[in-house]
Amino acid sequence: ALVDHVDCQLIVALAFFLGLRPGEIQGLRWEDVDSVPDDQGLRWIHIRRAVARNVIGETKTTSSVASLPLIAPVLIPLDLWRAKRGKPSEGWLFPNGKGKPVDLGSVIARTILPTLEANNIEWKTLYAGRRGAATILTQLTGDALAAKELLRHKNLAVTTDKYVKAIPEALLKGIKLLEAASKTAVAGEGETQ
């Protein structure tokens, strides 16, 4: 739905795939994004600051300052946005008309919400993307530590209590794995007797 708004695609991708907070997205500068892959073939984004109520400052916690690897669902809109902006190497990733960080609330109200509504897509929030990233990463890896590292929480309990949401399919998958393990254990005992 946001195909004509690559900046909005990137904003959503940063929240939904990398779990960035809205203030961290607003605080990104081109200098924080690797333009060339490292020796492992990865490009990184470096979270160094946040914007809260139009004030540029520090991240929410010291553990929020971190580097995250960029994946294709983020790299594609990032590279398209960079090209559209004239391939900048410095400055705010999402500047407003005065050269300061854009107000994401305005972008959401002006562009994202109307576009999604026109396509009958329900909008939650950027934080829903952050929670979704944690939940899906935990489900895919089977390890909430991966989500903790992505969200850059100091404490695993915060990640599991506030961000990782229950998925009915996860219970069914777990029960099936438990059943298979119990069958294997029972079969193994039968063979030794």
Residue, then its C-alpha position, 0 to 999 in steps of 0.5 A: a500500500l505504501v509503494d508510492h511512499v518509500d520513506c514511509q516503507l522504510i519507517v515501517a520496516l525499521a520498526f517492524f523488522l529491526g524493532l526500532r523505537p519511533g524516537e530512534i527512527q527519528g534520530l537516525r542520520w545517514e552517517d549511522v548507516d553503513s553504505v558498504p558491506d563489512d568483511q562478512g558481507l553485512r551492512w549495519i545501522h548504528i543506533r546512537r540517539a533518539v528524538a523525543r518531543n522534537v528534542i534530540g537526545e540520548t537513547k532511552t537506555t544505555s543498552s539501546v545504543a547498539s548496531l543492528p545488521l540490515i536485512a533485505p526488507v530494510l535494505i531495499p527501501l533504505d537504498l531506494w530512499r537514499a537514491k531518491r534523496g540524492k545519495p546523501s552521506e550525511g544529515w538526517l535520514f528523515p528531515n523535515g522542511k527545516g532540516k531537522p528530524v521529521d515528526l513521525g506523528s505527522v508522517i503517520a497522520r499525513t501519509i501512512l494512515p490515509t494511505l492504509e485506510a484507502n486500502n482497507i488496511e488497519w494501522k496499529t502503531l510503530y510500537a506494534g511493529r516492535r512487538g511483532a518483531a520480538t514475537i516473530l523472532t522468538q517464534l522463528t528462533g525458539d529463543a527470546l534472547a534473540a528478541k532481547e538483543l534486537l530490542r536492546h533490552k537490558n533485561l530478558a524479563v522486559t522482552t518476554d513480559k511486555y513485547v513477546k506476545a502469545i501465538p496459538e500456533a506456537l503452543l500447537k507446534g510446541i505440543k507436537l514437538l513434545e509429543a514427538a519427543s515423548k514417542t521417541a523416548v518411549a520407543g527408545e525405552g522399548e528397544t532397550q528392554 
